[in-house]
Amino acid sequence: MSLSSARNYALRAAKSQDQKEAIELLSQAILELATSIEATDAKIKKMNKSS
């Protein structure tokens, strides 16, 4: 799960001619972004605790 995966899903959604497919791709992009944000947040919290 990464930002590049989210970007790829969003780009595919933008190019999609099928509205349902585009919605599914955007949903996946949002999930990828949320996962990436959570992972980054956990890393920051871990770094702050060890300081």
N, C-alpha and C positions, 0 to 999 in steps of 0.2 A: 504494500500500500504506500503510495507516494504522491507527491504533487505532480510528477510527470504523468502518472496514471490518470489522475483527475483531469489533467489538461488534455490528454488523449481522448478520454471519454467526452469531454466538452467539445472538442474539435469534431469528433465523429457525429455528435448530436447536431452541431451546426450545419454539417453537410448532409444530414439525413433528410430524405424526402418524405419519410413516414413519420407522422406526428407521434404515434405511439412509441416507435423505436427511439425517437428523439427524447421523449419524456423518460424512458427507461435509462437511456445513456446519461442524461442529466442527473437522474436520481443516483446512478452509480458514481458519477463525478462528485456529487455532494457527499456521499458516504466516504469516498476516498479522501476528500478534504477534511472531513470531520475526524477520520482516523489519524490523518497526518497531524492535525492540530492537537489531538489528544496525546499522541506520542511525543510531540515537541514539548507540550506542557509538562508531561511526566519527566522528561529529561531536565527541563529547567528546574522543576521542584527538587529533583534529586541533586542537581548541582548546588542549589541554594542550601539544602540540608547539610551537604558536606563542607560548606564554607564556614 
